[in-house]
Amino acid sequence: MLRPSAQGLMTAASWPAKRPAAQDLARITARAASTERPIIAWARRPDGKEGLDLLVALGVLFAGEVVAVIGLAIEVPGGIESVDPDAVADRLRLGAGWLEARLLRQRTESAMARTERAAVAMDIVAVASGQRRIARAATAVVNELAIRLRCDRVSLGLTRRRGGLKLRALSHMAAFQERGRVVDAIENAMEECLAQLAPVAYPALPSSQTRISVAHRDLAAIDAEPTVVASVVMPGPTGPVGVLTFERHAGQPFDADTLLLAEAAGALLGPVLCTQIANDRLIAGRVVDTVHDAALTLLGREKPSYKLAAIVTIVVAVVLCVFTTDYRVTARAVLEGEIQRAAVAPFDGFISTSPVRPGDRLKAGDLLAAMDDRDLVLDRARAWADAEKLRQKYNEAMAKHDRPNVAMLTAQIDQAEAQLALADDKLKRSRIVSPIDGLLVSGDLSQMLGSPVERGKTLFEIAPLDQYRIALRVDEKELRFVSIGQHARLLLSGMPNDHSAFTISRITPIAETKDGRNEFRIEGTLDEPPGPRLRPGMEGIAKIETGPHRLIWVWTHGLFEWLRLTAWKWLP
């Protein structure tokens, strides 16, 4: 059974084809759609014959969601003891792997197609951005589109301020006559697409069947050889910027993917061409106008507020250059326990109980969680029974003076006692307890009772309440100002009115990349004993005092350092 889109489960295949699914099988199949574990049940045979059917249903997961369910009804003539249901469920899980692989391949192919379209569209945008003038950008764009989309001719038209549209570039042509039969036909097709603000194709595609394509039909028939035509709109920030028109031979019609690619290229080209049109006039003229207007404002008799602003700006600049202040490096900080102990799963199993939650205060030996020990109890009973049987055989062999058998039974008894000791140790370790006094930092299993855990998985973390350290993340640009022994202050988000003083105690010489920046981990120790309100995991902002500097340097050194690095990067 498959789950198409948002609908429920629907039968996709069955065998035998003429035999309807039994009600019991349909019921457990529906149950398997809402759980990640296989459903196993026994039912009487639907045809009235003696014997039982083993019913197994398994949900197939993909991206964390059950997308299909497989249900089997297996005749078991030999009774319940003749078959292992868990083994059947495991074989069914392995056999369903092809379905997960197929779904993953379909998603991968779709993602690759979208990525390829985006890459081509971005290449077209790069071609347009590489030209300073709009005329050259339009010519470069249509030539590149003609090559990428394998078109005989690509045309680009731009909208006019007073209305209408004008053809600006044709592929593989440096110049063309502004009026002519072909140019008029292309502009008519572009205006037809612009009027509908949607892609138009002739012959029509399934996505554009409802759109008018009269002008496109005329353009397709204007040459001796029939062609296929498609047009897309180039949107801009304030409205349509223009239209792209594509032409091919009739033997190479446009498909949906090509139209999507053309539409994506047009959507990305619109804002770029709009900006180039706005900047098409001379830069020198705008600079001269700006300088002239500023001079009139400051030296003329009008606008005293601007003159006052200029005076204030000069005074502020003088203050910034003369006065000094303590420069403090700002960094994100988190409060951590000086030590942190972990409680892990001692073996593979299931969680039975867990009475604690993060934030609870614990004493050493307090119960954190208990593993399901029913299987362990059975294993211990089995090991004890095996050991007792071997001891009886050993006594019989001793009574018969059967030395070879006595030696063999002695080794078997040692092995059985080892198995029994192992079972006792597992039973003892099924209770997970706190190793130290402290606060439970992480680990909430109250919503996972009955769920499986793997051996060695960290279930809980406990931190002491009387030993803390402060971990800071300092950007590599500010690291040179930080040294061991400097004083700093911390303001936590949960305690915005209380400052905590601390001293830098350690600088880790290894950088870590986070949020696109290289950061170094720095640790500090509190100058005073921690208060009762502090908790591990609290976050805040720390400021490290590095010494006095001029105000102008404090506020502008980052900009000048960036300019210096940029100049060093680009200068020969």
N, C-alpha and C positions, 0 to 999 in steps of 0.2 A: 504494500500500500504506500502511496506517495502523498505528499502534502503540497498541492499546487498553490503557489502564492499565499494568500491569506485564508484560503478555504480549508476545510477539514480534510481528513484522510480519505483518499479515494483508491479503490482497487485498481492496480495497474497490471497485474498478471496473476494467474492462478493455475494450478495443476492438481488434478486433472481439470481440463477446461470446462467440462460439462457438469462437474460435481460442485454444488454450492458449498461454501464454507460453513462448517458447523457453528452453532451459536456460541458454544464454549470457546472455540478458536477465535471467533470474531470478538468476543468479550475480552480475552486476554490480549489480543492484538491492540484493541483500543486502550487498554491499560498501559501497554508498553510505549504508547506514544507520549506519555507524560512522565516517563522515568528513564534514567540512563542505565538501569540494571535490567538484565533479562528477566522475563516472567515465565515461570515454569508451573505447570498444573497437570493434573490427571483427569481424564474424562472417559465415560463409557463410549463405546463405538457408536456412531450415529446410525449404522445399518442394522442394529439389533443383534449383532453377533457377540459372542462372548469375548471377553478380554477388555483391555484398557488401551486408550490412546495417550501417548505422551504429547502434551501441548507445550510448545516453546515459542515465545515471541520476543523479538529483539528490536530495539529502536536504533536506527543508524544516525549517528550524530555528524553534523557538519556545521562548523563555525559556532559550536555551542548550542545547536538547535537540532531537534529530532526532525529529519526531513523525510524519513521513510521507515516503515516497520515491516519486518519479515516474520511471518508466522508459519509454523510447521505442526502438522498432526502426524505422529509416527505411531504405527501399530506396534504394540509390544506383546507378542504372543506368550513370552515366557514370564510375564508378571513384572511387578515393580522392581524386584531384585535383579532382574536380568539386564538392566541398562543404567548407566550413570547420567542423570539429567545435566549435571554441571559440564560433563565432557561434551554432551550434545550442544549445549549453549556455547561453549568455547569454539567448537568447530563451526557453528553458525556465525559467530562473530568474525572468525577468520575468513569465512567464505564471503562475507559482505564487504570485504575491503575494496573490491573492484568498484562498487557503487560510490564510495567516498572518493576514490581516485578520479572517477569520471566527473563528479561534481566539481572537484578541485580543478580539473583540467578545463572545464567550461568556464569557470570563474577566471582562471588565468588567461584564457584566450580572450575573453571580453576585456579584461584589464589591459592586456597587451595591445589590443586594438585601440582602446582609448588613449593609452600612452603614446602610441605611434601617431595618432591624429594630433595630440597635443604637441608632440615634438615637431611635426611638420609645420603646424600653425606657428609655433614659436620661432622656427627658422624663418618663416615668411616675415614675422614681425621684426626679427633681427635684420633682415635685408632692408626693410623700410626704415628702421631706426638708424641704419648706417649711412643714410643720405641726409644731407642738411636741407635741401630744397625739395618742395613738394613735387615738382615735375620729375626730378630724377628718382625720387622715391616711388612714384606711381609707375614709371617705366621699369624699374628694377623689380617691383612687386609682380607685375603682369608677366614678365619674362620668367621669373622664378615659379610662379603658379603654373604657367604653361608647361614647364619641364616637370614639375612635381606631379601634376594631375594628368599628364599626357594629353594635353588639349591642342587642337589645331590653332585656336585663337582665344586669347583672354583679353577682356576689355575692362577698363576701370573708369567709372564716371563719378563725378563729385557734384553734390547739390550746390545750388546757387542761393545767395541771400534773398534775392527777390523771387525765388521760386523756380521750379524746374530743375533740370539736371543737364550737365555738359560732359561729353566724353573727353577724358584727359590723357588716356594712354591705351595703346594697342600693343600686344606682345609681338616681339621681333620686328617692330617698326619704330624708327627714331622719330619720324614725322608723318603726318597724314593731313588730308584736307578736312577742314572743319565741317564742310557740308558735302554730302554725297549720298547716294542711295544706300550704301552699306552703313555709313555712319548714322544716317537717320533711322535705319531699321534697328541698329544696336541701341540707340538712345530711346526709341519707343519701347523696346523690350525692357530696358532698365527702368523707365518710368512706370511700366506696368508692374514690375516687381516692387518698386518704391511705393506705389499707391496701395499695395496690399500688405506691405511691411512683413513679408514672409517669403521664403524660398519658392521659386517657380521653376518648373522643369517641363520640357517638351521633347519627347513624349512624357506624359505625367507619370510620376512615381506614386506608390501607395500613400506616401505622406503628403503629397501635393495634388491629389486628384480633384479636390474641391476648389482649386484656385484657377483664375482666369489666365489663359496662356495664348491669347490670340496673337499678340505682337511677337511672342516667342515662336509661334508657328510660322509667321511671315518671315522672321529672320532665318529659320531653319530651311525655308524654301527659296531663299534669295539667290543662292549659288546653284550652279548646274548640278552638283552632287548634293543630295540631301544630307543634312547634318542634324545633330541633337544639340539642344541648347538648355542651359540652366543658369539661373541668376540668384544671387543672395544679397541681402542688405548688409551694409556696414554701419552698425549703430554707433552713436557717439554720446557724450555726456548730456547734451541738450537736444538730441534728435538724430535722425539718420544723417550720416556723413556722405554716403555714396552707395553705389551698387557695383558688384563684380559680376560679369557675364562670361560664361564658359561655353566653348563650342568644340564639338568633336564630330568625327565621321559617324554616319548612321550605324556602321557596324560595331561601334564601341559606345553603347549607350551608358548614361550615368546610372550608377547604382546608389543605394541608400548610404553606404559608407562614404562614397566620394562626395555626396551632397552634404553629409555631416562634416566632413573635413573642410569643404569650401565654406560652410556656415561658420565653423570655428575660426578659420582664418579671417573671415570678414569681421567677426565679433572682436577679435584681438586687434585687427588693423584699424578699426574705426577710431578709437581714442588716439592712436599714434598719428594717424593722418590729420585728425582734428587739431592736434597740438602743432604739427608742422605747418598747417594752414595759418594758424594764429601767429606763428613766429616767422612767417614768410617775409615780412617787411624788414628793412635794414635794422640791425641791432644798434649801429652808431646813432641813428636818428633818435631812438628811444633814450639812449644814454644822454645825449645832448639836451633833450627835453627835460629829463629828470633833474640834471644839474642846474639848468636854468631856472626851473620852478623852485628848487630848494634855495638858490641864491636870492630870489625875489622874496621868498618867505622870511628869511633871516635878516635881510638888509633893508627891506621895505618898511613902510609905516604901518602896515596892517598886520593882523594876526599876532598880537602880543603874547598869546599863550604859547606859540611856537618858540618865540624868543626866550620866554621863561623856561621852557623845557630844555632849550639849548644850554642856558646858564646852569640849570640844575645838573645836567649831564656832565658839564665841565667840573663842577664842584665834586660830584660823586667820583669822577675819574681821579681827581687830586687826592681825595680821601683814600681811595683804593690803593693808590701808589705810595702813600706815606705811612698809614697805620698798619700795624701787624696784629695777628691773632694766632691762637693755637690751631694748628692744622690737625684734624682728627680724621683717621681712616674709618670709613663706615663699612660694616660688613654684616651679613646675615649670620645669626647665631642660634644655636640650639643647645638646650641644657641636657646633658647626658649623665648617666651614672658612672662613677669612677670605674666600677666593674659591672659586668652584666652576665648573669648566668642563664644558660638555656636548658630547658627540659625537652627532651626529644622522645620520639616514639621508640620503645625498646625493641619492637618487632612488628611485622606486618599484622594488622588486625583491624578491629572496629572499635570506635569510641562507645563506651557504655554510659558513663556518667562524667560530668564536669561541673562541679559546684562553684567554680570561681570565674570571675570576669575581669578584664583589664581595669585597673584602678583599685583592686582589693589589696589590703595589707595582709601579708603572709608571715607566718612563722616557719622556721625550719622544720620540715616534716609534715606540714599541712598538705592535705590531699589536693592535687591539681586536677587529675582526671583518672579514670579507671578504664582499662581496656576490657573488652568482652572476653571473659575467661572460660566460657563454656567448652570451647574446643580444647583449651589447655587442660581443663579438668578431665575430659575424656582421654586426652593423650596421657595424662598422669596415671589414670586408672588402667589404661591399656599397658603402659610400661610396668606398673606394679604387678599386673596379672602375668605379664610375660616373665618378670623376674621370679615370681612365685612358682610358675611352671618349671622354670629352669632349675630352681632350688630342689623341687621334688625329684626331677630327673637326676640331679646331682646326688641326692641321698640314695636313690635306687642304685646308681652306678657305684657309689661307695660301698653299699651293702653287697654288691656282686663283685667287688674288687676289679671293676673294669677301668683300669688306669687310663687307657687312651680316651675313653669316653669322658672320664673325670676331667682330664686336662682340657678337652674341648668344651665341656660344660662350664668349666671355671672361666674360660675366656668369654663365653656367651653370657654368663651371669655378670661379669664385670661390665660388658657392653650394655646389658639391660639396666644395671644400676646406674650407669652413666646417663642413659636415656631418662631414667626416673629423676636423677638429680637435675638434668637439664629442664625437665618439665616443672620441677619444684622451683627452679630459678626463674623460669618464665612466669609462673604464677605469682611469685614474689614481685617481679618487676612489672606486672600488669597494673600495679598501683603507682602512678606517677606522682611524686611528692616534691615539695619545694626544697631546694638544696640549701637556701639561706633565708634569713629574715629580710624582708624588703617589700617592694611594691611590684605588683604584676603589671608589666609594661605592655605586653602584647600576648595575644592568645585567647580567643573567645570561641569555645567549642560548644556553647549552649545550643547553637543552631545546627550543629553537625553531629548530633547523637545518632549513632548507628552508621555513620559514614566511614569508609575505609581510610586508613592512613598507612604510609609506607615507613619501613624501618629507617631510622635516622632523621626523619622529618622533624624540624623544629616546631614544637607545639606551643611552648610558653617561653617568655623571657622575663626574668626577675632582676630588678635593680635595687640596690640598697638606698635608704632614705637619708643617710647621713654623710654620703660621699658623692660629690658632684664635680664635673668638669664642664667647661664651656667650649664648644666646638664652633669655630668661625670659618667662613668661606671668604677669603680675601682675593680679589682680582689680582692677576699677575702684574698689572700696571701699578698697583699700590703696594706690592710686596716689599719693595726696596725701602719703604719708610718704616717697616715693622721690624722690631728686634725683641729678643727675649728680655724680660724684665720691665717692659713698658707697662704703664698703668692704663686701664680702660674702664669703661662703664657700660652696663648692660641694662636695657629696658625691654622687659618681656611683654608680649601682647596680652597675656592674661593678667599682668600686674602693671598697668601703664603709669601708675603713680609712684612706684618704688624703683629706685635705681640700685643696681648691685655692682659694687666695685670688684674688679678682679685684675690679675697680673698675667701677662703673657708668659707661658712656661714652656711651650714647644712649638716649633715651626717645622712642618712636614715638608721635606724637599722634593715632593712628587706632586705634579699638577694633575688635576682632574678636570675634564671638559664637562660643563653643565650649562645649558641654555645658550650654547654657542660661545661661551667664554671659558678661558683657562683660569681655574681657581686653585688656591693652595689652602690646605687645611691647617688651621692654627688653633692650638689649645691653650686654655687659660684656667687658673685656679682662683676660687673665690677668696677675697681677702678676709671675710668674716664667715663664721659658721652659718650654714644654710638655715633659712627660716622654715617654719612648718608648712608654709603655703607653696613651697617649691616642689615641682614634680618633674620627673624625667620626661623629656620630649617637648617641654615648653620651648617656643620659638620667640625670637625678638630681634632687635637691632642693637649691635654693639658699636661703640666708637672708641678707637684706640688713639691716645694722645701721642703725637710724634714730635712736637716742638713748635715754636713760633715761626710764622712766615707772613709775608706781606699779603694783604687782602687780595690784591690784584693777582698775585701768584696762586692763591688758594682757589680762586674762581676760574682762572684761565689756563692753568698749567696743563690740564688735560687736553684742551683744544690745541695748544701749541705743540704738545708732544705728538698728537695725531698728525698735525700738519708736517712736522719734521719727519715722521716715519713715512708719510705718503710721498713727500718729496724725495726721500732716500730711495723709495721703491721705484719711482718713475724716472728720476733723473739718470742719465747715462753715466 
